[in-house]
Amino acid sequence: MRKKNVVLSLVIGLMLLFITACGGGGQTNQSSTEPAKEGDQEQAAPSAEKQKVTIAQTTHGFLFAPIYVAEQKGFFADEGLDVEVIIAGGGSKVMAAVIGGSVEIGGTTLGNVMDAAEKGQDVQIFATLMNQYASNVVIRKEIAEEKGITENSSISEKINALKGLKIAITSPGSSSDKLVRYLLSMENINPDKDVQLVPLGKSEAVIPSFKQKQIDAFAFSSPTADMGVMNDGFMLINLSKGDIKELDGFLYTGLVAKKDKMESNPELFEKMTRAIAKAENFIKTDKAGSKEILKKSFEDIEANVFDIAFENNYPAFATSPIVTKEGYDMNISFEGIDVPYDQVVNNSFAEKVQQ
């Protein structure tokens, strides 16, 4: 699996204009990354050659653990797939890439898929990756001490501690943005007046900004959250462990694609889903083995940070690619978007590979 940190600024900018257009029923030009049809593939290369597939992810983190396991265990290769991961730096950018056709598959939150579907885009989530809202909120330890916040403080006290702070998110409208706004709304704190939301894009920018005190807090997933704690941070709210009861069991991340791509090339999506299902079963049945494999995808973080992050996130890893109605309904309440389940969810591939 090849991984690139690519923002594709000009292309993404044009795509973002497209995604935000209400009712966007128009067709877009397909990128050269569109998977070739079987006939074209036979003419271009020998049948034994692996099919190249690009996945655009919001960030590099534990939210996408099954993808990393599928690569390291050879499950993608077993299905004849050569997978490349692009880090887009935000859910809206992932959706723009998927809708614009520059990638076949996106790795993002269900909320981003629902939002695009509500705007008239023909996109669906076809496999689950994370069954818990696994982003966490970290603030600088000195601020927690100044405000008298400890691990035993109430959720109300912890949320109120965010008032007046500079809080980092990935991008406006992203899942981290929505999470911060959701938490602040629980205490009637105005996110546009009472705090300063700072979009940093990629997770790699968070810890340097945190250490240099350019931000006071951030809402990111592991291992970024755990790295923050190791760098004079305080874990204010740990959603991975269900601190916010209203979001406990939340269906968080999954794989998304355009409907027409799934209809024109169902074999590709069946192969992808089968590889993910194998990875999720391996994670479920071999905790120690999956931990060792994931270490290879996070070699840039300290061993003790990885150990903490893995333990925090292990219960949240999906054990099946099936998108459940219960997890979907939690998103309706959180997102405020009531798009029909059958419109947004495609379980046909997950159901087939699990038969």
Contacts in CASP RR format, 6 or more apart in sequence:
PFRMAT RR
TARGET T0000
AUTHOR 0000-0000-0000
METHOD contacts of the structure
MODEL  1
MRKKNVVLSLVIGLMLLFITACGGGGQTNQSSTEPAKEGDQEQAAPSAEK
QKVTIAQTTHGFLFAPIYVAEQKGFFADEGLDVEVIIAGGGSKVMAAVIG
GSVEIGGTTLGNVMDAAEKGQDVQIFATLMNQYASNVVIRKEIAEEKGIT
ENSSISEKINALKGLKIAITSPGSSSDKLVRYLLSMENINPDKDVQLVPL
GKSEAVIPSFKQKQIDAFAFSSPTADMGVMNDGFMLINLSKGDIKELDGF
LYTGLVAKKDKMESNPELFEKMTRAIAKAENFIKTDKAGSKEILKKSFED
IEANVFDIAFENNYPAFATSPIVTKEGYDMNISFEGIDVPYDQVVNNSFA
EKVQQ
1 67 0 8 1.000
1 68 0 8 1.000
1 71 0 8 1.000
1 76 0 8 1.000
1 83 0 8 1.000
1 84 0 8 1.000
1 85 0 8 1.000
2 84 0 8 1.000
2 85 0 8 1.000
3 60 0 8 1.000
3 84 0 8 1.000
3 85 0 8 1.000
3 86 0 8 1.000
3 87 0 8 1.000
4 84 0 8 1.000
4 85 0 8 1.000
4 86 0 8 1.000
4 87 0 8 1.000
5 86 0 8 1.000
5 87 0 8 1.000
5 202 0 8 1.000
5 204 0 8 1.000
6 86 0 8 1.000
6 87 0 8 1.000
6 88 0 8 1.000
7 88 0 8 1.000
7 89 0 8 1.000
7 93 0 8 1.000
8 88 0 8 1.000
8 93 0 8 1.000
8 97 0 8 1.000
8 102 0 8 1.000
11 102 0 8 1.000
12 88 0 8 1.000
12 93 0 8 1.000
12 96 0 8 1.000
12 97 0 8 1.000
13 96 0 8 1.000
15 93 0 8 1.000
15 96 0 8 1.000
15 97 0 8 1.000
15 99 0 8 1.000
15 100 0 8 1.000
15 102 0 8 1.000
16 92 0 8 1.000
16 93 0 8 1.000
16 96 0 8 1.000
18 24 0 8 1.000
18 28 0 8 1.000
18 96 0 8 1.000
18 99 0 8 1.000
18 100 0 8 1.000
19 92 0 8 1.000
19 95 0 8 1.000
19 96 0 8 1.000
19 99 0 8 1.000
19 116 0 8 1.000
19 119 0 8 1.000
19 121 0 8 1.000
20 119 0 8 1.000
21 119 0 8 1.000
22 119 0 8 1.000
22 120 0 8 1.000
23 119 0 8 1.000
23 120 0 8 1.000
23 121 0 8 1.000
24 119 0 8 1.000
24 120 0 8 1.000
24 121 0 8 1.000
25 120 0 8 1.000
25 121 0 8 1.000
28 99 0 8 1.000
28 100 0 8 1.000
28 101 0 8 1.000
29 100 0 8 1.000
30 100 0 8 1.000
30 101 0 8 1.000
31 100 0 8 1.000
31 101 0 8 1.000
31 102 0 8 1.000
31 103 0 8 1.000
33 52 0 8 1.000
33 54 0 8 1.000
33 101 0 8 1.000
33 102 0 8 1.000
33 103 0 8 1.000
33 104 0 8 1.000
34 101 0 8 1.000
34 104 0 8 1.000
34 261 0 8 1.000
35 51 0 8 1.000
35 52 0 8 1.000
35 53 0 8 1.000
35 104 0 8 1.000
35 261 0 8 1.000
35 265 0 8 1.000
35 268 0 8 1.000
36 44 0 8 1.000
36 51 0 8 1.000
37 264 0 8 1.000
37 265 0 8 1.000
38 267 0 8 1.000
41 47 0 8 1.000
41 51 0 8 1.000
50 77 0 8 1.000
50 80 0 8 1.000
50 81 0 8 1.000
50 82 0 8 1.000
51 80 0 8 1.000
51 81 0 8 1.000
51 82 0 8 1.000
51 268 0 8 1.000
52 82 0 8 1.000
52 84 0 8 1.000
53 81 0 8 1.000
53 82 0 8 1.000
53 83 0 8 1.000
53 84 0 8 1.000
53 104 0 8 1.000
53 105 0 8 1.000
53 268 0 8 1.000
53 272 0 8 1.000
54 83 0 8 1.000
54 84 0 8 1.000
54 85 0 8 1.000
54 86 0 8 1.000
54 102 0 8 1.000
54 103 0 8 1.000
54 104 0 8 1.000
54 105 0 8 1.000
55 67 0 8 1.000
55 83 0 8 1.000
55 84 0 8 1.000
55 85 0 8 1.000
55 86 0 8 1.000
55 103 0 8 1.000
55 104 0 8 1.000
55 105 0 8 1.000
55 106 0 8 1.000
55 107 0 8 1.000
55 255 0 8 1.000
56 85 0 8 1.000
56 86 0 8 1.000
56 87 0 8 1.000
56 88 0 8 1.000
56 93 0 8 1.000
56 94 0 8 1.000
56 97 0 8 1.000
56 98 0 8 1.000
56 102 0 8 1.000
56 103 0 8 1.000
56 105 0 8 1.000
56 106 0 8 1.000
56 107 0 8 1.000
57 64 0 8 1.000
57 67 0 8 1.000
57 85 0 8 1.000
57 86 0 8 1.000
57 87 0 8 1.000
57 88 0 8 1.000
57 94 0 8 1.000
57 106 0 8 1.000
57 107 0 8 1.000
57 108 0 8 1.000
58 87 0 8 1.000
58 88 0 8 1.000
58 89 0 8 1.000
58 90 0 8 1.000
58 91 0 8 1.000
58 93 0 8 1.000
58 94 0 8 1.000
58 107 0 8 1.000
58 108 0 8 1.000
58 109 0 8 1.000
58 170 0 8 1.000
58 174 0 8 1.000
58 175 0 8 1.000
59 87 0 8 1.000
59 89 0 8 1.000
59 90 0 8 1.000
59 170 0 8 1.000
59 202 0 8 1.000
59 203 0 8 1.000
59 220 0 8 1.000
59 221 0 8 1.000
59 224 0 8 1.000
60 85 0 8 1.000
60 87 0 8 1.000
60 203 0 8 1.000
60 204 0 8 1.000
60 297 0 8 1.000
61 203 0 8 1.000
61 221 0 8 1.000
61 222 0 8 1.000
61 223 0 8 1.000
61 224 0 8 1.000
61 298 0 8 1.000
62 130 0 8 1.000
62 134 0 8 1.000
62 221 0 8 1.000
62 222 0 8 1.000
62 223 0 8 1.000
62 294 0 8 1.000
62 309 0 8 1.000
62 310 0 8 1.000
62 313 0 8 1.000
63 129 0 8 1.000
63 130 0 8 1.000
63 134 0 8 1.000
63 221 0 8 1.000
63 252 0 8 1.000
63 253 0 8 1.000
64 107 0 8 1.000
64 129 0 8 1.000
64 130 0 8 1.000
64 253 0 8 1.000
65 129 0 8 1.000
65 130 0 8 1.000
65 283 0 8 1.000
65 290 0 8 1.000
65 294 0 8 1.000
65 313 0 8 1.000
65 317 0 8 1.000
66 129 0 8 1.000
66 276 0 8 1.000
66 279 0 8 1.000
66 280 0 8 1.000
66 283 0 8 1.000
66 317 0 8 1.000
66 318 0 8 1.000
67 83 0 8 1.000
67 85 0 8 1.000
67 107 0 8 1.000
67 129 0 8 1.000
67 276 0 8 1.000
67 279 0 8 1.000
68 293 0 8 1.000
68 294 0 8 1.000
68 296 0 8 1.000
68 297 0 8 1.000
69 75 0 8 1.000
69 279 0 8 1.000
69 282 0 8 1.000
69 283 0 8 1.000
69 290 0 8 1.000
69 293 0 8 1.000
69 294 0 8 1.000
70 76 0 8 1.000
70 83 0 8 1.000
70 275 0 8 1.000
70 276 0 8 1.000
70 278 0 8 1.000
70 279 0 8 1.000
71 83 0 8 1.000
72 293 0 8 1.000
72 294 0 8 1.000
72 296 0 8 1.000
72 297 0 8 1.000
73 278 0 8 1.000
73 279 0 8 1.000
73 282 0 8 1.000
73 293 0 8 1.000
75 274 0 8 1.000
75 275 0 8 1.000
75 276 0 8 1.000
75 278 0 8 1.000
75 279 0 8 1.000
76 82 0 8 1.000
76 83 0 8 1.000
76 272 0 8 1.000
76 275 0 8 1.000
78 275 0 8 1.000
78 278 0 8 1.000
79 271 0 8 1.000
79 272 0 8 1.000
79 274 0 8 1.000
79 275 0 8 1.000
80 271 0 8 1.000
81 268 0 8 1.000
81 271 0 8 1.000
81 272 0 8 1.000
81 275 0 8 1.000
86 97 0 8 1.000
86 103 0 8 1.000
87 202 0 8 1.000
88 94 0 8 1.000
88 97 0 8 1.000
89 170 0 8 1.000
89 171 0 8 1.000
89 201 0 8 1.000
89 202 0 8 1.000
90 108 0 8 1.000
90 170 0 8 1.000
90 171 0 8 1.000
90 174 0 8 1.000
90 201 0 8 1.000
91 108 0 8 1.000
91 109 0 8 1.000
91 112 0 8 1.000
91 170 0 8 1.000
91 171 0 8 1.000
91 174 0 8 1.000
91 175 0 8 1.000
92 112 0 8 1.000
92 171 0 8 1.000
92 172 0 8 1.000
92 173 0 8 1.000
92 174 0 8 1.000
93 171 0 8 1.000
94 106 0 8 1.000
94 107 0 8 1.000
94 108 0 8 1.000
94 112 0 8 1.000
94 256 0 8 1.000
95 106 0 8 1.000
95 108 0 8 1.000
95 112 0 8 1.000
95 113 0 8 1.000
95 115 0 8 1.000
95 116 0 8 1.000
95 121 0 8 1.000
95 123 0 8 1.000
95 256 0 8 1.000
97 103 0 8 1.000
97 106 0 8 1.000
98 104 0 8 1.000
98 105 0 8 1.000
98 106 0 8 1.000
98 123 0 8 1.000
98 256 0 8 1.000
98 257 0 8 1.000
98 258 0 8 1.000
99 116 0 8 1.000
99 121 0 8 1.000
99 123 0 8 1.000
99 258 0 8 1.000
101 258 0 8 1.000
104 257 0 8 1.000
104 261 0 8 1.000
104 268 0 8 1.000
105 255 0 8 1.000
105 256 0 8 1.000
105 257 0 8 1.000
105 272 0 8 1.000
106 255 0 8 1.000
106 256 0 8 1.000
106 257 0 8 1.000
107 129 0 8 1.000
107 253 0 8 1.000
107 254 0 8 1.000
107 255 0 8 1.000
107 256 0 8 1.000
108 175 0 8 1.000
108 253 0 8 1.000
108 254 0 8 1.000
108 256 0 8 1.000
109 175 0 8 1.000
109 252 0 8 1.000
109 253 0 8 1.000
109 254 0 8 1.000
110 125 0 8 1.000
110 251 0 8 1.000
110 252 0 8 1.000
110 253 0 8 1.000
110 254 0 8 1.000
110 323 0 8 1.000
110 328 0 8 1.000
110 331 0 8 1.000
110 344 0 8 1.000
111 175 0 8 1.000
111 178 0 8 1.000
111 331 0 8 1.000
111 334 0 8 1.000
111 335 0 8 1.000
111 337 0 8 1.000
112 174 0 8 1.000
112 175 0 8 1.000
112 256 0 8 1.000
113 123 0 8 1.000
113 124 0 8 1.000
113 125 0 8 1.000
113 256 0 8 1.000
113 344 0 8 1.000
114 331 0 8 1.000
114 332 0 8 1.000
114 335 0 8 1.000
114 337 0 8 1.000
114 339 0 8 1.000
114 344 0 8 1.000
115 335 0 8 1.000
115 337 0 8 1.000
116 123 0 8 1.000
117 123 0 8 1.000
117 124 0 8 1.000
117 339 0 8 1.000
117 343 0 8 1.000
117 344 0 8 1.000
118 337 0 8 1.000
118 339 0 8 1.000
121 258 0 8 1.000
122 258 0 8 1.000
122 259 0 8 1.000
122 260 0 8 1.000
123 256 0 8 1.000
123 257 0 8 1.000
123 258 0 8 1.000
123 259 0 8 1.000
123 344 0 8 1.000
124 256 0 8 1.000
124 257 0 8 1.000
124 259 0 8 1.000
124 262 0 8 1.000
124 343 0 8 1.000
124 344 0 8 1.000
124 345 0 8 1.000
124 346 0 8 1.000
125 254 0 8 1.000
125 255 0 8 1.000
125 256 0 8 1.000
125 323 0 8 1.000
125 344 0 8 1.000
125 345 0 8 1.000
125 346 0 8 1.000
126 255 0 8 1.000
126 256 0 8 1.000
126 257 0 8 1.000
126 262 0 8 1.000
126 269 0 8 1.000
126 273 0 8 1.000
126 321 0 8 1.000
126 323 0 8 1.000
126 345 0 8 1.000
126 346 0 8 1.000
126 347 0 8 1.000
126 348 0 8 1.000
126 349 0 8 1.000
126 350 0 8 1.000
127 254 0 8 1.000
127 255 0 8 1.000
127 272 0 8 1.000
127 273 0 8 1.000
127 276 0 8 1.000
127 277 0 8 1.000
127 321 0 8 1.000
127 323 0 8 1.000
127 349 0 8 1.000
127 350 0 8 1.000
128 251 0 8 1.000
128 253 0 8 1.000
128 254 0 8 1.000
128 318 0 8 1.000
128 320 0 8 1.000
128 321 0 8 1.000
128 322 0 8 1.000
128 323 0 8 1.000
128 324 0 8 1.000
128 350 0 8 1.000
129 252 0 8 1.000
129 253 0 8 1.000
129 254 0 8 1.000
129 255 0 8 1.000
129 276 0 8 1.000
129 317 0 8 1.000
129 318 0 8 1.000
130 251 0 8 1.000
130 252 0 8 1.000
130 253 0 8 1.000
130 254 0 8 1.000
130 316 0 8 1.000
130 317 0 8 1.000
130 318 0 8 1.000
131 249 0 8 1.000
131 250 0 8 1.000
131 251 0 8 1.000
131 252 0 8 1.000
131 316 0 8 1.000
131 317 0 8 1.000
131 318 0 8 1.000
131 319 0 8 1.000
131 327 0 8 1.000
132 239 0 8 1.000
132 240 0 8 1.000
132 242 0 8 1.000
132 248 0 8 1.000
132 249 0 8 1.000
132 250 0 8 1.000
132 252 0 8 1.000
132 315 0 8 1.000
132 316 0 8 1.000
133 179 0 8 1.000
133 239 0 8 1.000
133 240 0 8 1.000
133 242 0 8 1.000
133 244 0 8 1.000
133 247 0 8 1.000
133 249 0 8 1.000
133 250 0 8 1.000
133 252 0 8 1.000
133 334 0 8 1.000
134 221 0 8 1.000
134 222 0 8 1.000
134 239 0 8 1.000
134 240 0 8 1.000
134 252 0 8 1.000
134 253 0 8 1.000
134 313 0 8 1.000
134 316 0 8 1.000
135 175 0 8 1.000
135 176 0 8 1.000
135 179 0 8 1.000
135 219 0 8 1.000
135 220 0 8 1.000
135 221 0 8 1.000
135 225 0 8 1.000
135 239 0 8 1.000
136 219 0 8 1.000
136 220 0 8 1.000
136 221 0 8 1.000
136 222 0 8 1.000
136 225 0 8 1.000
136 235 0 8 1.000
136 236 0 8 1.000
136 237 0 8 1.000
136 238 0 8 1.000
136 239 0 8 1.000
136 240 0 8 1.000
136 312 0 8 1.000
137 158 0 8 1.000
137 162 0 8 1.000
137 179 0 8 1.000
137 180 0 8 1.000
137 183 0 8 1.000
137 217 0 8 1.000
137 218 0 8 1.000
137 219 0 8 1.000
137 225 0 8 1.000
137 235 0 8 1.000
137 236 0 8 1.000
137 237 0 8 1.000
137 239 0 8 1.000
138 210 0 8 1.000
138 217 0 8 1.000
138 218 0 8 1.000
138 220 0 8 1.000
138 225 0 8 1.000
138 228 0 8 1.000
138 229 0 8 1.000
138 233 0 8 1.000
138 234 0 8 1.000
138 235 0 8 1.000
138 236 0 8 1.000
139 149 0 8 1.000
139 161 0 8 1.000
139 162 0 8 1.000
139 165 0 8 1.000
139 216 0 8 1.000
139 217 0 8 1.000
139 233 0 8 1.000
139 234 0 8 1.000
139 236 0 8 1.000
140 210 0 8 1.000
140 213 0 8 1.000
140 216 0 8 1.000
140 217 0 8 1.000
140 232 0 8 1.000
140 233 0 8 1.000
140 234 0 8 1.000
141 232 0 8 1.000
141 233 0 8 1.000
141 234 0 8 1.000
142 232 0 8 1.000
143 161 0 8 1.000
143 165 0 8 1.000
143 216 0 8 1.000
143 217 0 8 1.000
143 234 0 8 1.000
144 150 0 8 1.000
144 161 0 8 1.000
144 233 0 8 1.000
144 234 0 8 1.000
144 236 0 8 1.000
147 161 0 8 1.000
148 161 0 8 1.000
149 157 0 8 1.000
149 158 0 8 1.000
149 161 0 8 1.000
149 234 0 8 1.000
149 236 0 8 1.000
153 161 0 8 1.000
155 186 0 8 1.000
155 237 0 8 1.000
155 243 0 8 1.000
155 244 0 8 1.000
156 186 0 8 1.000
156 187 0 8 1.000
158 236 0 8 1.000
158 237 0 8 1.000
159 183 0 8 1.000
159 184 0 8 1.000
159 186 0 8 1.000
159 187 0 8 1.000
159 189 0 8 1.000
159 237 0 8 1.000
160 187 0 8 1.000
160 189 0 8 1.000
161 236 0 8 1.000
162 180 0 8 1.000
162 183 0 8 1.000
162 184 0 8 1.000
162 189 0 8 1.000
162 195 0 8 1.000
162 217 0 8 1.000
162 236 0 8 1.000
163 189 0 8 1.000
163 194 0 8 1.000
163 195 0 8 1.000
164 194 0 8 1.000
164 195 0 8 1.000
164 196 0 8 1.000
165 195 0 8 1.000
165 196 0 8 1.000
165 216 0 8 1.000
165 217 0 8 1.000
166 195 0 8 1.000
166 196 0 8 1.000
166 198 0 8 1.000
166 214 0 8 1.000
166 215 0 8 1.000
166 216 0 8 1.000
166 217 0 8 1.000
167 180 0 8 1.000
167 195 0 8 1.000
167 196 0 8 1.000
167 197 0 8 1.000
167 198 0 8 1.000
167 215 0 8 1.000
167 216 0 8 1.000
167 217 0 8 1.000
167 218 0 8 1.000
167 219 0 8 1.000
168 197 0 8 1.000
168 198 0 8 1.000
168 199 0 8 1.000
168 200 0 8 1.000
168 206 0 8 1.000
168 209 0 8 1.000
168 210 0 8 1.000
168 215 0 8 1.000
168 217 0 8 1.000
168 218 0 8 1.000
168 219 0 8 1.000
168 220 0 8 1.000
169 176 0 8 1.000
169 177 0 8 1.000
169 180 0 8 1.000
169 197 0 8 1.000
169 198 0 8 1.000
169 199 0 8 1.000
169 200 0 8 1.000
169 218 0 8 1.000
169 219 0 8 1.000
170 176 0 8 1.000
170 177 0 8 1.000
170 199 0 8 1.000
170 200 0 8 1.000
170 201 0 8 1.000
170 202 0 8 1.000
170 203 0 8 1.000
170 220 0 8 1.000
171 177 0 8 1.000
171 199 0 8 1.000
171 201 0 8 1.000
172 197 0 8 1.000
172 199 0 8 1.000
174 199 0 8 1.000
175 252 0 8 1.000
176 218 0 8 1.000
176 219 0 8 1.000
176 220 0 8 1.000
177 197 0 8 1.000
177 199 0 8 1.000
178 334 0 8 1.000
178 335 0 8 1.000
179 219 0 8 1.000
179 239 0 8 1.000
180 191 0 8 1.000
180 195 0 8 1.000
180 197 0 8 1.000
180 219 0 8 1.000
181 191 0 8 1.000
182 334 0 8 1.000
183 237 0 8 1.000
183 244 0 8 1.000
184 190 0 8 1.000
184 191 0 8 1.000
184 194 0 8 1.000
184 195 0 8 1.000
185 191 0 8 1.000
189 195 0 8 1.000
191 197 0 8 1.000
198 209 0 8 1.000
198 214 0 8 1.000
198 215 0 8 1.000
200 206 0 8 1.000
200 209 0 8 1.000
200 215 0 8 1.000
200 218 0 8 1.000
203 220 0 8 1.000
203 221 0 8 1.000
203 224 0 8 1.000
206 215 0 8 1.000
206 218 0 8 1.000
206 220 0 8 1.000
206 224 0 8 1.000
206 228 0 8 1.000
207 224 0 8 1.000
207 227 0 8 1.000
207 228 0 8 1.000
207 231 0 8 1.000
209 215 0 8 1.000
210 218 0 8 1.000
210 228 0 8 1.000
210 231 0 8 1.000
210 233 0 8 1.000
211 231 0 8 1.000
211 232 0 8 1.000
217 236 0 8 1.000
218 224 0 8 1.000
218 225 0 8 1.000
218 228 0 8 1.000
222 240 0 8 1.000
222 309 0 8 1.000
222 312 0 8 1.000
222 313 0 8 1.000
223 298 0 8 1.000
223 301 0 8 1.000
223 305 0 8 1.000
223 306 0 8 1.000
223 309 0 8 1.000
225 235 0 8 1.000
225 309 0 8 1.000
226 305 0 8 1.000
226 308 0 8 1.000
226 309 0 8 1.000
226 312 0 8 1.000
227 301 0 8 1.000
227 305 0 8 1.000
229 235 0 8 1.000
229 308 0 8 1.000
230 302 0 8 1.000
230 304 0 8 1.000
230 305 0 8 1.000
237 243 0 8 1.000
237 244 0 8 1.000
238 312 0 8 1.000
239 247 0 8 1.000
240 312 0 8 1.000
240 313 0 8 1.000
240 315 0 8 1.000
240 316 0 8 1.000
241 312 0 8 1.000
241 315 0 8 1.000
242 248 0 8 1.000
242 249 0 8 1.000
246 333 0 8 1.000
246 334 0 8 1.000
247 330 0 8 1.000
247 334 0 8 1.000
249 326 0 8 1.000
249 327 0 8 1.000
249 330 0 8 1.000
250 327 0 8 1.000
250 330 0 8 1.000
250 331 0 8 1.000
250 334 0 8 1.000
251 323 0 8 1.000
251 324 0 8 1.000
251 326 0 8 1.000
251 327 0 8 1.000
251 328 0 8 1.000
251 330 0 8 1.000
251 331 0 8 1.000
252 316 0 8 1.000
254 323 0 8 1.000
255 272 0 8 1.000
255 273 0 8 1.000
255 276 0 8 1.000
257 269 0 8 1.000
259 346 0 8 1.000
261 269 0 8 1.000
262 269 0 8 1.000
262 346 0 8 1.000
262 349 0 8 1.000
266 349 0 8 1.000
269 349 0 8 1.000
270 349 0 8 1.000
270 352 0 8 1.000
270 353 0 8 1.000
272 349 0 8 1.000
273 321 0 8 1.000
273 349 0 8 1.000
273 350 0 8 1.000
273 352 0 8 1.000
273 353 0 8 1.000
274 349 0 8 1.000
274 353 0 8 1.000
276 321 0 8 1.000
277 320 0 8 1.000
277 321 0 8 1.000
277 350 0 8 1.000
277 353 0 8 1.000
277 354 0 8 1.000
280 317 0 8 1.000
280 318 0 8 1.000
280 319 0 8 1.000
280 320 0 8 1.000
280 321 0 8 1.000
281 319 0 8 1.000
282 289 0 8 1.000
282 290 0 8 1.000
283 290 0 8 1.000
283 314 0 8 1.000
283 317 0 8 1.000
283 319 0 8 1.000
284 317 0 8 1.000
284 319 0 8 1.000
287 314 0 8 1.000
291 310 0 8 1.000
291 314 0 8 1.000
294 306 0 8 1.000
294 310 0 8 1.000
295 303 0 8 1.000
295 306 0 8 1.000
298 306 0 8 1.000
298 309 0 8 1.000
301 309 0 8 1.000
320 350 0 8 1.000
320 354 0 8 1.000
321 349 0 8 1.000
321 350 0 8 1.000
321 353 0 8 1.000
321 354 0 8 1.000
322 347 0 8 1.000
322 350 0 8 1.000
322 351 0 8 1.000
322 354 0 8 1.000
323 345 0 8 1.000
323 347 0 8 1.000
323 350 0 8 1.000
325 341 0 8 1.000
328 341 0 8 1.000
328 344 0 8 1.000
328 345 0 8 1.000
331 337 0 8 1.000
332 338 0 8 1.000
332 339 0 8 1.000
END
